[in-house]
Amino acid sequence: MVHKFKLGQRVRRARIGYADVKADPADVFEIVRLVPEDQTGEPFYRIKSGGGERAVREGEITLAS
């Protein structure tokens, strides 16, 4: 399993659809844990910001510039 992002990197949540309208593109998260891939083969991550911690798939995040 190969993760695209590394621990400590700063990322943003990508806008995927209508459900993400309330997500602020200015929110920056830090990767705090690499999680094994799910049944689809896509790696997961635990990301954290001031608002808390959540699990996301690799396709749901982009590198913060």
All heavy atoms as TSV, in Angstrom:
chain	resi	resn	atom	element	x	y	z
A	1	MET	N	N	0.846	-1.177	0.000
A	1	MET	CA	C	0.000	0.000	0.000
A	1	MET	C	C	0.891	1.239	0.000
A	1	MET	O	O	1.830	1.338	0.779
A	1	MET	CB	C	-0.884	-0.042	1.242
A	1	MET	CG	C	-1.461	1.263	1.625
A	1	MET	SD	S	-2.395	1.242	3.155
A	1	MET	CE	C	-1.468	0.170	4.185
A	2	VAL	N	N	0.606	2.163	-0.878
A	2	VAL	CA	C	1.384	3.383	-0.998
A	2	VAL	C	C	0.467	4.580	-0.742
A	2	VAL	O	O	-0.540	4.756	-1.418
A	2	VAL	CB	C	2.011	3.500	-2.404
A	2	VAL	CG1	C	2.787	4.791	-2.528
A	2	VAL	CG2	C	2.908	2.320	-2.691
A	3	HIS	N	N	0.835	5.374	0.251
A	3	HIS	CA	C	0.092	6.601	0.536
A	3	HIS	C	C	0.741	7.750	-0.230
A	3	HIS	O	O	1.963	7.869	-0.262
A	3	HIS	CB	C	0.116	6.907	2.032
A	3	HIS	CG	C	-0.801	6.048	2.839
A	3	HIS	ND1	N	-0.468	4.778	3.228
A	3	HIS	CD2	C	-2.043	6.286	3.316
A	3	HIS	CE1	C	-1.470	4.272	3.930
A	3	HIS	NE2	N	-2.435	5.167	3.987
A	4	LYS	N	N	-0.077	8.589	-0.812
A	4	LYS	CA	C	0.397	9.741	-1.571
A	4	LYS	C	C	0.919	10.834	-0.630
A	4	LYS	O	O	1.865	11.541	-0.944
A	4	LYS	CB	C	-0.769	10.277	-2.413
A	4	LYS	CG	C	-0.470	11.504	-3.220
A	4	LYS	CD	C	-1.699	11.899	-4.020
A	4	LYS	CE	C	-1.517	13.200	-4.755
A	4	LYS	NZ	N	-2.727	13.574	-5.497
A	5	PHE	N	N	0.272	10.976	0.530
A	5	PHE	CA	C	0.635	12.007	1.501
A	5	PHE	C	C	1.366	11.381	2.683
A	5	PHE	O	O	1.239	10.199	2.946
A	5	PHE	CB	C	-0.621	12.737	1.981
A	5	PHE	CG	C	-1.412	13.355	0.861
A	5	PHE	CD1	C	-2.569	12.751	0.396
A	5	PHE	CD2	C	-0.986	14.520	0.246
A	5	PHE	CE1	C	-3.304	13.303	-0.638
A	5	PHE	CE2	C	-1.709	15.082	-0.802
A	5	PHE	CZ	C	-2.861	14.471	-1.238
A	6	LYS	N	N	2.119	12.212	3.410
A	6	LYS	CA	C	2.922	11.741	4.531
A	6	LYS	C	C	2.451	12.385	5.835
A	6	LYS	O	O	1.790	13.416	5.818
A	6	LYS	CB	C	4.394	12.074	4.295
A	6	LYS	CG	C	4.946	11.409	3.047
A	6	LYS	CD	C	6.404	11.743	2.862
A	6	LYS	CE	C	7.047	11.150	1.650
A	6	LYS	NZ	N	6.361	10.269	0.815
A	7	LEU	N	N	2.833	11.764	6.939
A	7	LEU	CA	C	2.509	12.312	8.256
A	7	LEU	C	C	3.035	13.742	8.365
A	7	LEU	O	O	4.148	14.040	7.922
A	7	LEU	CB	C	3.139	11.476	9.364
A	7	LEU	CG	C	2.495	10.127	9.626
A	7	LEU	CD1	C	3.315	9.361	10.658
A	7	LEU	CD2	C	1.070	10.276	10.093
A	8	GLY	N	N	2.228	14.605	8.958
A	8	GLY	CA	C	2.639	15.984	9.184
A	8	GLY	C	C	2.364	16.924	8.025
A	8	GLY	O	O	2.446	18.142	8.195
A	9	GLN	N	N	2.042	16.392	6.849
A	9	GLN	CA	C	1.750	17.278	5.719
A	9	GLN	C	C	0.431	18.004	5.956
A	9	GLN	O	O	-0.467	17.506	6.618
A	9	GLN	CB	C	1.664	16.502	4.409
A	9	GLN	CG	C	3.010	16.188	3.818
A	9	GLN	CD	C	2.894	15.632	2.416
A	9	GLN	OE1	O	2.182	14.658	2.193
A	9	GLN	NE2	N	3.597	16.232	1.481
A	10	ARG	N	N	0.337	19.185	5.370
A	10	ARG	CA	C	-0.876	19.991	5.491
A	10	ARG	C	C	-1.679	19.842	4.203
A	10	ARG	O	O	-1.136	19.968	3.110
A	10	ARG	CB	C	-0.491	21.437	5.772
A	10	ARG	CG	C	0.221	21.547	7.129
A	10	ARG	CD	C	0.860	22.880	7.378
A	10	ARG	NE	N	-0.026	24.016	7.285
A	10	ARG	CZ	C	-0.804	24.472	8.272
A	10	ARG	NH1	N	-0.807	23.866	9.430
A	10	ARG	NH2	N	-1.569	25.525	8.093
A	11	VAL	N	N	-2.966	19.553	4.377
A	11	VAL	CA	C	-3.855	19.291	3.241
A	11	VAL	C	C	-5.161	20.061	3.393
A	11	VAL	O	O	-5.483	20.566	4.467
A	11	VAL	CB	C	-4.161	17.773	3.108
A	11	VAL	CG1	C	-2.902	16.979	2.809
A	11	VAL	CG2	C	-4.844	17.226	4.358
A	12	ARG	N	N	-5.885	20.127	2.298
A	12	ARG	CA	C	-7.234	20.707	2.282
A	12	ARG	C	C	-8.196	19.635	1.796
A	12	ARG	O	O	-7.812	18.764	1.025
A	12	ARG	CB	C	-7.316	21.885	1.314
A	12	ARG	CG	C	-6.450	23.049	1.691
A	12	ARG	CD	C	-6.668	24.186	0.689
A	12	ARG	NE	N	-5.632	25.185	0.771
A	12	ARG	CZ	C	-5.547	26.109	1.711
A	12	ARG	NH1	N	-6.446	26.164	2.658
A	12	ARG	NH2	N	-4.572	26.985	1.709
A	13	ARG	N	N	-9.441	19.716	2.214
A	13	ARG	CA	C	-10.456	18.803	1.704
A	13	ARG	C	C	-10.878	19.275	0.324
A	13	ARG	O	O	-11.169	20.442	0.115
A	13	ARG	CB	C	-11.667	18.771	2.632
A	13	ARG	CG	C	-11.321	18.055	3.927
A	13	ARG	CD	C	-12.505	17.741	4.766
A	13	ARG	NE	N	-13.420	16.867	4.045
A	13	ARG	CZ	C	-14.735	16.882	4.195
A	13	ARG	NH1	N	-15.293	17.731	5.019
A	13	ARG	NH2	N	-15.497	16.064	3.527
A	14	ALA	N	N	-10.903	18.361	-0.618
A	14	ALA	CA	C	-11.328	18.681	-1.982
A	14	ALA	C	C	-12.849	18.754	-2.012
A	14	ALA	O	O	-13.523	17.992	-1.331
A	14	ALA	CB	C	-10.831	17.609	-2.946
A	15	ARG	N	N	-13.376	19.650	-2.800
A	15	ARG	CA	C	-14.827	19.734	-2.962
A	15	ARG	C	C	-15.246	18.674	-3.956
A	15	ARG	O	O	-14.894	18.742	-5.127
A	15	ARG	CB	C	-15.223	21.112	-3.460
A	15	ARG	CG	C	-15.019	22.161	-2.401
A	15	ARG	CD	C	-15.713	23.396	-2.804
A	15	ARG	NE	N	-16.401	23.869	-1.605
A	15	ARG	CZ	C	-17.101	24.950	-1.544
A	15	ARG	NH1	N	-17.259	25.675	-2.617
A	15	ARG	NH2	N	-17.689	25.313	-0.444
A	16	ILE	N	N	-15.995	17.696	-3.473
A	16	ILE	CA	C	-16.378	16.569	-4.309
A	16	ILE	C	C	-17.807	16.691	-4.811
A	16	ILE	O	O	-18.122	16.290	-5.906
A	16	ILE	CB	C	-16.170	15.251	-3.540
A	16	ILE	CG1	C	-14.687	15.092	-3.263
A	16	ILE	CG2	C	-16.719	14.069	-4.304
A	16	ILE	CD1	C	-14.328	13.942	-2.393
A	17	GLY	N	N	-18.672	17.254	-4.032
A	17	GLY	CA	C	-20.064	17.343	-4.450
A	17	GLY	C	C	-20.858	18.277	-3.571
A	17	GLY	O	O	-20.322	19.024	-2.766
A	18	TYR	N	N	-22.149	18.191	-3.701
A	18	TYR	CA	C	-23.055	19.070	-2.977
A	18	TYR	C	C	-22.876	18.968	-1.467
A	18	TYR	O	O	-22.969	19.951	-0.755
A	18	TYR	CB	C	-24.508	18.749	-3.359
A	18	TYR	CG	C	-25.511	19.582	-2.613
A	18	TYR	CD1	C	-25.725	20.905	-2.973
A	18	TYR	CD2	C	-26.218	19.058	-1.540
A	18	TYR	CE1	C	-26.631	21.685	-2.292
A	18	TYR	CE2	C	-27.125	19.825	-0.854
A	18	TYR	CZ	C	-27.333	21.148	-1.221
A	18	TYR	OH	O	-28.228	21.903	-0.539
A	19	ALA	N	N	-22.623	17.766	-0.969
A	19	ALA	CA	C	-22.496	17.553	0.473
A	19	ALA	C	C	-21.337	18.344	1.065
A	19	ALA	O	O	-21.315	18.612	2.252
A	19	ALA	CB	C	-22.322	16.070	0.776
A	20	ASP	N	N	-20.367	18.721	0.251
A	20	ASP	CA	C	-19.199	19.440	0.748
A	20	ASP	C	C	-19.319	20.956	0.617
A	20	ASP	O	O	-18.361	21.666	0.832
A	20	ASP	CB	C	-17.941	18.970	0.014
A	20	ASP	CG	C	-17.563	17.551	0.388
A	20	ASP	OD1	O	-17.826	17.163	1.536
A	20	ASP	OD2	O	-17.032	16.839	-0.473
A	21	VAL	N	N	-20.502	21.459	0.283
A	21	VAL	CA	C	-20.682	22.901	0.107
A	21	VAL	C	C	-20.327	23.647	1.379
A	21	VAL	O	O	-19.752	24.719	1.340
A	21	VAL	CB	C	-22.126	23.222	-0.342
A	21	VAL	CG1	C	-22.415	24.705	-0.271
A	21	VAL	CG2	C	-22.358	22.691	-1.739
A	22	LYS	N	N	-20.643	23.082	2.538
A	22	LYS	CA	C	-20.353	23.771	3.791
A	22	LYS	C	C	-18.882	23.700	4.191
A	22	LYS	O	O	-18.462	24.369	5.107
A	22	LYS	CB	C	-21.233	23.224	4.914
A	22	LYS	CG	C	-21.006	21.781	5.228
A	22	LYS	CD	C	-21.987	21.301	6.288
A	22	LYS	CE	C	-21.816	19.801	6.490
A	22	LYS	NZ	N	-22.806	19.262	7.358
A	23	ALA	N	N	-18.091	22.883	3.517
A	23	ALA	CA	C	-16.657	22.797	3.808
A	23	ALA	C	C	-15.967	24.060	3.292
A	23	ALA	O	O	-16.118	24.431	2.139
A	23	ALA	CB	C	-16.054	21.561	3.152
A	24	ASP	N	N	-15.234	24.706	4.155
A	24	ASP	CA	C	-14.526	25.933	3.784
A	24	ASP	C	C	-13.202	25.551	3.126
A	24	ASP	O	O	-12.362	24.896	3.743
A	24	ASP	CB	C	-14.277	26.767	5.039
A	24	ASP	CG	C	-13.648	28.106	4.739
A	24	ASP	OD1	O	-13.250	28.350	3.577
A	24	ASP	OD2	O	-13.549	28.921	5.665
A	25	PRO	N	N	-12.994	25.958	1.877
A	25	PRO	CA	C	-11.746	25.602	1.193
A	25	PRO	C	C	-10.509	26.190	1.861
A	25	PRO	O	O	-9.393	25.787	1.577
A	25	PRO	CB	C	-11.936	26.141	-0.221
A	25	PRO	CG	C	-13.053	27.098	-0.155
A	25	PRO	CD	C	-13.881	26.738	1.045
A	26	ALA	N	N	-10.698	27.164	2.755
A	26	ALA	CA	C	-9.564	27.758	3.459
A	26	ALA	C	C	-9.115	26.893	4.634
A	26	ALA	O	O	-8.042	27.113	5.186
A	26	ALA	CB	C	-9.935	29.158	3.956
A	27	ASP	N	N	-9.926	25.901	5.043
A	27	ASP	CA	C	-9.563	25.029	6.158
A	27	ASP	C	C	-8.365	24.166	5.786
A	27	ASP	O	O	-8.375	23.494	4.764
A	27	ASP	CB	C	-10.730	24.124	6.549
A	27	ASP	CG	C	-11.840	24.877	7.253
A	27	ASP	OD1	O	-11.593	25.996	7.731
A	27	ASP	OD2	O	-12.955	24.324	7.334
A	28	VAL	N	N	-7.363	24.188	6.633
A	28	VAL	CA	C	-6.163	23.380	6.415
A	28	VAL	C	C	-6.095	22.349	7.537
A	28	VAL	O	O	-6.309	22.664	8.704
A	28	VAL	CB	C	-4.895	24.262	6.408
A	28	VAL	CG1	C	-3.647	23.411	6.290
A	28	VAL	CG2	C	-4.965	25.265	5.265
A	29	PHE	N	N	-5.805	21.115	7.159
A	29	PHE	CA	C	-5.719	20.017	8.097
A	29	PHE	C	C	-4.296	19.445	8.080
A	29	PHE	O	O	-3.594	19.567	7.087
A	29	PHE	CB	C	-6.684	18.891	7.695
A	29	PHE	CG	C	-8.127	19.306	7.723
A	29	PHE	CD1	C	-8.698	19.948	6.641
A	29	PHE	CD2	C	-8.910	19.040	8.827
A	29	PHE	CE1	C	-10.032	20.324	6.654
A	29	PHE	CE2	C	-10.241	19.408	8.854
A	29	PHE	CZ	C	-10.807	20.054	7.768
A	30	GLU	N	N	-3.928	18.792	9.160
A	30	GLU	CA	C	-2.638	18.107	9.231
A	30	GLU	C	C	-2.883	16.602	9.252
A	30	GLU	O	O	-3.778	16.121	9.956
A	30	GLU	CB	C	-1.890	18.509	10.497
A	30	GLU	CG	C	-0.553	17.826	10.632
A	30	GLU	CD	C	0.169	18.196	11.916
A	30	GLU	OE1	O	-0.261	19.127	12.612
A	30	GLU	OE2	O	1.174	17.536	12.218
A	31	ILE	N	N	-2.103	15.864	8.485
A	31	ILE	CA	C	-2.224	14.408	8.488
A	31	ILE	C	C	-1.570	13.882	9.759
A	31	ILE	O	O	-0.397	14.137	10.020
A	31	ILE	CB	C	-1.574	13.798	7.232
A	31	ILE	CG1	C	-2.371	14.241	6.007
A	31	ILE	CG2	C	-1.517	12.268	7.343
A	31	ILE	CD1	C	-1.842	13.778	4.687
A	32	VAL	N	N	-2.364	13.170	10.572
A	32	VAL	CA	C	-1.865	12.671	11.849
A	32	VAL	C	C	-1.736	11.152	11.881
A	32	VAL	O	O	-1.109	10.610	12.791
A	32	VAL	CB	C	-2.748	13.154	13.027
A	32	VAL	CG1	C	-2.644	14.656	13.177
A	32	VAL	CG2	C	-4.189	12.719	12.864
A	33	ARG	N	N	-2.318	10.462	10.887
A	33	ARG	CA	C	-2.209	8.998	10.867
A	33	ARG	C	C	-2.472	8.467	9.466
A	33	ARG	O	O	-3.382	8.936	8.782
A	33	ARG	CB	C	-3.217	8.402	11.838
A	33	ARG	CG	C	-3.106	6.913	11.978
A	33	ARG	CD	C	-3.983	6.424	13.101
A	33	ARG	NE	N	-4.109	4.992	13.013
A	33	ARG	CZ	C	-5.151	4.314	13.409
A	33	ARG	NH1	N	-6.171	4.934	13.945
A	33	ARG	NH2	N	-5.191	3.024	13.291
A	34	LEU	N	N	-1.676	7.496	9.035
A	34	LEU	CA	C	-1.898	6.797	7.775
A	34	LEU	C	C	-2.695	5.537	8.101
A	34	LEU	O	O	-2.307	4.758	8.964
A	34	LEU	CB	C	-0.574	6.418	7.123
A	34	LEU	CG	C	0.432	7.554	6.906
A	34	LEU	CD1	C	1.704	7.002	6.264
A	34	LEU	CD2	C	-0.161	8.651	6.062
A	35	VAL	N	N	-3.825	5.350	7.423
A	35	VAL	CA	C	-4.724	4.237	7.696
A	35	VAL	C	C	-4.675	3.276	6.505
A	35	VAL	O	O	-4.611	3.725	5.355
A	35	VAL	CB	C	-6.163	4.759	7.922
A	35	VAL	CG1	C	-7.110	3.631	8.246
A	35	VAL	CG2	C	-6.178	5.819	9.020
A	36	PRO	N	N	-4.719	1.973	6.754
A	36	PRO	CA	C	-4.700	1.022	5.628
A	36	PRO	C	C	-5.840	1.261	4.650
A	36	PRO	O	O	-6.883	1.818	5.006
A	36	PRO	CB	C	-4.856	-0.336	6.309
A	36	PRO	CG	C	-4.393	-0.115	7.708
A	36	PRO	CD	C	-4.764	1.303	8.030
A	37	GLU	N	N	-5.644	0.813	3.439
A	37	GLU	CA	C	-6.658	0.982	2.397
A	37	GLU	C	C	-7.923	0.200	2.740
A	37	GLU	O	O	-7.884	-0.769	3.497
A	37	GLU	CB	C	-6.101	0.522	1.055
A	37	GLU	CG	C	-5.661	-0.919	1.048
A	37	GLU	CD	C	-4.801	-1.270	-0.142
A	37	GLU	OE1	O	-4.042	-0.421	-0.621
A	37	GLU	OE2	O	-4.894	-2.420	-0.587
A	38	ASP	N	N	-9.033	0.639	2.171
A	38	ASP	CA	C	-10.301	-0.059	2.368
A	38	ASP	C	C	-10.485	-1.110	1.280
A	38	ASP	O	O	-9.569	-1.389	0.514
A	38	ASP	CB	C	-11.470	0.931	2.411
A	38	ASP	CG	C	-11.699	1.655	1.093
A	38	ASP	OD1	O	-10.975	1.389	0.113
A	38	ASP	OD2	O	-12.612	2.487	1.041
A	39	GLN	N	N	-11.670	-1.684	1.180
A	39	GLN	CA	C	-11.923	-2.742	0.210
A	39	GLN	C	C	-11.791	-2.271	-1.234
A	39	GLN	O	O	-11.592	-3.076	-2.134
A	39	GLN	CB	C	-13.301	-3.399	0.440
A	39	GLN	CG	C	-14.474	-2.486	0.253
A	39	GLN	CD	C	-14.845	-1.699	1.505
A	39	GLN	OE1	O	-14.064	-1.582	2.430
A	39	GLN	NE2	N	-16.036	-1.147	1.513
A	40	THR	N	N	-11.861	-0.973	-1.470
A	40	THR	CA	C	-11.697	-0.448	-2.824
A	40	THR	C	C	-10.222	-0.269	-3.186
A	40	THR	O	O	-9.899	0.002	-4.335
A	40	THR	CB	C	-12.399	0.912	-2.994
A	40	THR	OG1	O	-11.739	1.881	-2.181
A	40	THR	CG2	C	-13.872	0.835	-2.635
A	41	GLY	N	N	-9.351	-0.377	-2.195
A	41	GLY	CA	C	-7.924	-0.217	-2.438
A	41	GLY	C	C	-7.432	1.207	-2.264
A	41	GLY	O	O	-6.270	1.501	-2.511
A	42	GLU	N	N	-8.322	2.105	-1.823
A	42	GLU	CA	C	-7.925	3.511	-1.652
A	42	GLU	C	C	-7.439	3.750	-0.217
A	42	GLU	O	O	-8.139	3.423	0.739
A	42	GLU	CB	C	-9.111	4.434	-1.956
A	42	GLU	CG	C	-8.725	5.888	-1.956
A	42	GLU	CD	C	-9.841	6.804	-2.456
A	42	GLU	OE1	O	-10.991	6.368	-2.556
A	42	GLU	OE2	O	-9.531	7.961	-2.737
A	43	PRO	N	N	-6.238	4.315	-0.051
A	43	PRO	CA	C	-5.718	4.602	1.292
A	43	PRO	C	C	-6.579	5.628	2.028
A	43	PRO	O	O	-7.195	6.503	1.412
A	43	PRO	CB	C	-4.325	5.172	1.032
A	43	PRO	CG	C	-3.963	4.719	-0.337
A	43	PRO	CD	C	-5.262	4.643	-1.083
A	44	PHE	N	N	-6.592	5.515	3.340
A	44	PHE	CA	C	-7.289	6.455	4.211
A	44	PHE	C	C	-6.278	7.225	5.035
A	44	PHE	O	O	-5.129	6.795	5.213
A	44	PHE	CB	C	-8.209	5.698	5.180
A	44	PHE	CG	C	-9.608	5.505	4.679
A	44	PHE	CD1	C	-9.886	4.570	3.711
A	44	PHE	CD2	C	-10.642	6.254	5.198
A	44	PHE	CE1	C	-11.167	4.371	3.264
A	44	PHE	CE2	C	-11.933	6.060	4.752
A	44	PHE	CZ	C	-12.204	5.121	3.791
A	45	TYR	N	N	-6.723	8.348	5.583
A	45	TYR	CA	C	-5.907	9.184	6.462
A	45	TYR	C	C	-6.763	9.675	7.617
A	45	TYR	O	O	-7.971	9.826	7.472
A	45	TYR	CB	C	-5.396	10.428	5.711
A	45	TYR	CG	C	-4.532	10.113	4.532
A	45	TYR	CD1	C	-5.082	9.871	3.287
A	45	TYR	CD2	C	-3.151	10.068	4.647
A	45	TYR	CE1	C	-4.289	9.576	2.187
A	45	TYR	CE2	C	-2.346	9.779	3.556
A	45	TYR	CZ	C	-2.921	9.533	2.332
A	45	TYR	OH	O	-2.133	9.249	1.245
A	46	ARG	N	N	-6.119	9.969	8.737
A	46	ARG	CA	C	-6.759	10.716	9.817
A	46	ARG	C	C	-6.162	12.111	9.708
A	46	ARG	O	O	-4.939	12.285	9.682
A	46	ARG	CB	C	-6.438	10.123	11.182
A	46	ARG	CG	C	-7.027	8.762	11.447
A	46	ARG	CD	C	-8.518	8.750	11.561
A	46	ARG	NE	N	-8.990	9.515	12.696
A	46	ARG	CZ	C	-10.257	9.612	13.047
A	46	ARG	NH1	N	-11.182	8.975	12.364
A	46	ARG	NH2	N	-10.625	10.326	14.072
A	47	ILE	N	N	-7.040	13.118	9.609
A	47	ILE	CA	C	-6.583	14.502	9.512
A	47	ILE	C	C	-7.150	15.292	10.679
A	47	ILE	O	O	-8.218	14.969	11.204
A	47	ILE	CB	C	-6.983	15.136	8.157
A	47	ILE	CG1	C	-8.492	15.127	7.940
A	47	ILE	CG2	C	-6.248	14.434	7.009
A	47	ILE	CD1	C	-8.960	15.866	6.696
A	48	LYS	N	N	-6.431	16.342	11.084
A	48	LYS	CA	C	-6.815	17.101	12.262
A	48	LYS	C	C	-6.681	18.591	11.997
A	48	LYS	O	O	-5.776	19.040	11.300
A	48	LYS	CB	C	-5.910	16.698	13.425
A	48	LYS	CG	C	-6.227	17.369	14.732
A	48	LYS	CD	C	-5.402	16.780	15.838
A	48	LYS	CE	C	-4.202	17.641	16.097
A	48	LYS	NZ	N	-3.432	17.242	17.272
A	49	SER	N	N	-7.630	19.328	12.564
A	49	SER	CA	C	-7.561	20.791	12.557
A	49	SER	C	C	-8.070	21.253	13.914
A	49	SER	O	O	-8.389	20.436	14.772
A	49	SER	CB	C	-8.411	21.380	11.427
A	49	SER	OG	O	-9.780	21.275	11.738
A	50	GLY	N	N	-8.201	22.555	14.078
A	50	GLY	CA	C	-8.721	23.093	15.329
A	50	GLY	C	C	-10.126	22.612	15.630
A	50	GLY	O	O	-10.537	22.551	16.783
A	51	GLY	N	N	-10.867	22.222	14.579
A	51	GLY	CA	C	-12.241	21.779	14.750
A	51	GLY	C	C	-12.381	20.310	15.079
A	51	GLY	O	O	-13.485	19.821	15.277
A	52	GLY	N	N	-11.296	19.576	15.124
A	52	GLY	CA	C	-11.368	18.160	15.458
A	52	GLY	C	C	-10.612	17.282	14.479
A	52	GLY	O	O	-9.841	17.767	13.649
A	53	GLU	N	N	-10.866	15.993	14.583
A	53	GLU	CA	C	-10.170	15.010	13.763
A	53	GLU	C	C	-11.196	14.187	12.994
A	53	GLU	O	O	-12.287	13.936	13.475
A	53	GLU	CB	C	-9.356	14.095	14.684
A	53	GLU	CG	C	-8.418	13.182	13.968
A	53	GLU	CD	C	-7.533	12.406	14.924
A	53	GLU	OE1	O	-6.919	13.026	15.812
A	53	GLU	OE2	O	-7.470	11.170	14.776
A	54	ARG	N	N	-10.841	13.781	11.777
A	54	ARG	CA	C	-11.740	12.973	10.956
A	54	ARG	C	C	-10.947	12.039	10.064
A	54	ARG	O	O	-9.755	12.232	9.870
A	54	ARG	CB	C	-12.640	13.865	10.107
A	54	ARG	CG	C	-11.876	14.644	9.056
A	54	ARG	CD	C	-12.751	15.534	8.207
A	54	ARG	NE	N	-13.346	16.552	9.015
A	54	ARG	CZ	C	-14.574	17.024	8.834
A	54	ARG	NH1	N	-15.303	16.605	7.848
A	54	ARG	NH2	N	-15.065	17.947	9.606
A	55	ALA	N	N	-11.648	11.034	9.521
A	55	ALA	CA	C	-11.043	10.101	8.571
A	55	ALA	C	C	-11.479	10.503	7.168
A	55	ALA	O	O	-12.637	10.861	6.953
A	55	ALA	CB	C	-11.488	8.676	8.869
A	56	VAL	N	N	-10.543	10.465	6.219
A	56	VAL	CA	C	-10.851	10.794	4.826
A	56	VAL	C	C	-10.118	9.839	3.895
A	56	VAL	O	O	-9.074	9.300	4.245
A	56	VAL	CB	C	-10.462	12.250	4.460
A	56	VAL	CG1	C	-11.289	13.261	5.213
A	56	VAL	CG2	C	-8.985	12.497	4.693
A	57	ARG	N	N	-10.682	9.654	2.720
A	57	ARG	CA	C	-10.007	8.885	1.672
A	57	ARG	C	C	-9.002	9.791	0.969
A	57	ARG	O	O	-9.137	11.011	0.947
A	57	ARG	CB	C	-11.022	8.379	0.650
A	57	ARG	CG	C	-11.902	7.307	1.159
A	57	ARG	CD	C	-12.759	6.768	0.020
A	57	ARG	NE	N	-13.512	5.614	0.470
A	57	ARG	CZ	C	-14.798	5.644	0.738
A	57	ARG	NH1	N	-15.489	6.734	0.563
A	57	ARG	NH2	N	-15.395	4.551	1.157
A	58	GLU	N	N	-8.019	9.163	0.334
A	58	GLU	CA	C	-6.987	9.921	-0.362
A	58	GLU	C	C	-7.572	10.838	-1.430
A	58	GLU	O	O	-7.118	11.962	-1.624
A	58	GLU	CB	C	-5.982	8.951	-0.990
A	58	GLU	CG	C	-4.762	9.621	-1.538
A	58	GLU	CD	C	-3.681	8.619	-1.858
A	58	GLU	OE1	O	-2.882	8.295	-0.960
A	58	GLU	OE2	O	-3.656	8.146	-3.006
A	59	GLY	N	N	-8.600	10.399	-2.133
A	59	GLY	CA	C	-9.213	11.192	-3.185
A	59	GLY	C	C	-9.992	12.396	-2.685
A	59	GLY	O	O	-10.408	13.239	-3.479
A	60	GLU	N	N	-10.183	12.499	-1.370
A	60	GLU	CA	C	-10.946	13.606	-0.793
A	60	GLU	C	C	-10.083	14.766	-0.342
A	60	GLU	O	O	-10.605	15.770	0.141
A	60	GLU	CB	C	-11.762	13.098	0.397
A	60	GLU	CG	C	-12.796	12.065	0.032
A	60	GLU	CD	C	-13.503	11.507	1.255
A	60	GLU	OE1	O	-13.149	11.863	2.396
A	60	GLU	OE2	O	-14.433	10.697	1.060
A	61	ILE	N	N	-8.749	14.631	-0.469
A	61	ILE	CA	C	-7.866	15.699	-0.002
A	61	ILE	C	C	-6.851	16.081	-1.073
A	61	ILE	O	O	-6.548	15.296	-1.966
A	61	ILE	CB	C	-7.136	15.303	1.299
A	61	ILE	CG1	C	-6.370	13.989	1.128
A	61	ILE	CG2	C	-8.100	15.220	2.468
A	61	ILE	CD1	C	-5.550	13.564	2.349
A	62	THR	N	N	-6.368	17.311	-0.953
A	62	THR	CA	C	-5.321	17.813	-1.834
A	62	THR	C	C	-4.258	18.490	-0.969
A	62	THR	O	O	-4.556	18.956	0.139
A	62	THR	CB	C	-5.851	18.842	-2.859
A	62	THR	OG1	O	-6.419	19.948	-2.153
A	62	THR	CG2	C	-6.883	18.221	-3.774
A	63	LEU	N	N	-3.059	18.570	-1.470
A	63	LEU	CA	C	-1.965	19.201	-0.737
A	63	LEU	C	C	-2.229	20.694	-0.629
A	63	LEU	O	O	-2.583	21.359	-1.607
A	63	LEU	CB	C	-0.651	18.941	-1.480
A	63	LEU	CG	C	0.626	19.267	-0.725
A	63	LEU	CD1	C	0.716	18.478	0.570
A	63	LEU	CD2	C	1.822	18.970	-1.599
A	64	ALA	N	N	-2.081	21.224	0.572
A	64	ALA	CA	C	-2.243	22.668	0.797
A	64	ALA	C	C	-0.985	23.373	0.313
A	64	ALA	O	O	0.122	22.921	0.562
A	64	ALA	CB	C	-2.480	22.968	2.269
A	65	SER	N	N	-1.152	24.464	-0.399
A	65	SER	CA	C	0.022	25.169	-0.929
A	65	SER	C	C	0.501	26.223	0.043
A	65	SER	O	O	-0.111	26.599	0.949
A	65	SER	CB	C	-0.306	25.814	-2.260
A	65	SER	OG	O	-1.478	26.566	-2.187
